[in-house]
């Protein structure tokens, strides 16, 4: 889904969503248009009916889901704030956030230690991940790379903890206990 108030961006998206054609096949099928031109390189970005139906139902749940995620974030912060070995990015951020992930940064650590912590957590049933690898390390940027020590430190020490609207406070208590155990390794 794309939402914009930019008329130029809207017109460009409208054209490229369906192979760069000036009219859609359903418009031609209903007799609203008899032909078309291809004026831009485009792809098939049209959503099928099943995904659209699911999306409409999901939109009805969005406000409740976002409110629950905000509660979960607040609880995470209250439980993890006193762990000296971690930093909670944007801990005091009070503006709206979708809270689609919850990350921590390990202090005085490295990627190898981070990976061992993640392995222990995985062995206890806690799925973690790493958002976001340092972009300048990707192969596509190899010829343009530079030293970015702060970015590299964050990238090497970032752990994404579970975050979803059905995550219980009991789950967070368990995550905290296992995280503390892993930090003591």
N, C-alpha and C positions, 0 to 999 in steps of 0.2 A: 504494500500500500504506500502511496505517496500522497502527502498532504503539503500543499504550498499555497501561498497567497501571491506568488510571483507569476504573472500572466505569461511571460516568455518561457519560463521553465515549464509551466503547465502545457503550453502549446507544443513544446519540444517533446515532453513525455507522452502526450496524447498521440503524436505521430510515431515515435519509435516503439511504443508498446505493441504495435501490430505491424511489424516488418516495414515500417516507414511508409505505410499506405495512407492515402488521404481519406479513405472510408473503410469501415470495418465490414467483414463478411456478413455479420448479422444485419447491418444496415442494407446491404445489397440483397440479402435473402428476404427481407421484409418489404422490398421495393422502395426504400427510402433513398437509394442511390443505385445507379445502373453501372457505374464504372469506378475506376480508381487510378491513381498514379502513385508511383513510389518516388517520394521526394527526399528521403533521408534513409541512411542505412539503419535498419531497425531489426528487432528480434521479436520473438513471441513472448511478450511479458504479460500476456493476458492470463488471468486466473480462471481455473476451471470452476464449474458450479459447485462441486463438492467442497473444495477449499474455501470458496466464497461463503458457503453455508456454515462451515465450521468457524470461519472468521467472524461472521455476524453473531453467532452464539458466544464466541469468546469475547467480543467487544462488550456484550452485556455483563460479563464477569469482571471487566477490567478495573473499575473503581474499587470494588471489594478486594481484588487481588493486590492492587497497589497499596491499599490501606493496610492489608495484612503484612505485606513485605516491609512497610515502614515500621510496623510493630516488631517484626523479626529483627530488623536492623538495629533498632533501639535496644532490644534485649541482648543481641550479640555484643553491642558496645558495652552494655552494663556488665556483662559477664567477662569480657576480654580486656577491659580497660586497664586492669591492674597487672597484666602480664608484661613485665619489663622487657622481655625478649622480642616483642612485636610492636609494630606501629600499625595503627588503624587509619588508613588514608581518609581524609575528609571526615574525621571523627566528629568534629563540631559543626559540620555543614548542616544548616537548618532549612535550606530551601528544598523545593520539590526535587525528588529523584525517583526514577523508576525502580531503583534497587534491584536491578536484574542480576547483579553479582555482588558478592561480599568478599573483599580482598583484605589480606593482611600482608605486611612486609616484615620479614625476619630481620632482626638487628644482629650485627656482628656475626654474619653468616656468609654462606656462599651457595652456589647452585648445587654442589654435591651434597651439602648438608640439607638443603631444602628438599632435594629429591629423596633423601633418606627419611625425612620427616613425612613426606607425602606417601612413601612406601609403607611406613608404619601405620599411618592413618588408613590407607587402603586395606591393610591386613585386618583392621578393626571395623571394616565396612563403611568407611567414610570416603566418599569420592571427592577428590580435590582436582583442581586443574591449574594451569598457568595462563592467566590473561595478564599481560600482553607481552609477548616476546619483543625484545628491542628491534624495532623496524630496520634500523640501519645494519643489522646483522643478517638480514635476508639476502639471499644470493642476488636478487635483482638489483640490489644497491651496492654490490661488492666494489665496484669501481668508484663509488662516491662515498665510501665509508669514512668515518672519522672516529676519534675517541670521544665517547660521551660517558664519562665515569658514573655520573648520577643515574642516568638512564640505564646503564648496564647493571649497576647495583640493584636498582629496583627490579629490573627484569629478572635478575638471577635470584632474587629473594622474595618474590611475590608468590603468594599462595592464594588461590581462590577457594574459599570454603563453600559448602553447600548453601544455596539460597533459592527457596521456592516457597510459594504461599502456604503450602501444607506442612512446612517444616515446624515441628513442635518445639516448645521451650525445653522439653525433656531431651529432644535430639540435640539442641544447642548445648545443654549441660554436658551431654556425653561427648560432643565434639570438643568442648573446652577441656574436659578431663583427659582425653586422648592427646590433644594438642600439647597440653602441659607435660604429659608423659614423654611425648616425642621430643619436646624441647630439651628435656633433661638427658637425652641420649648422649 
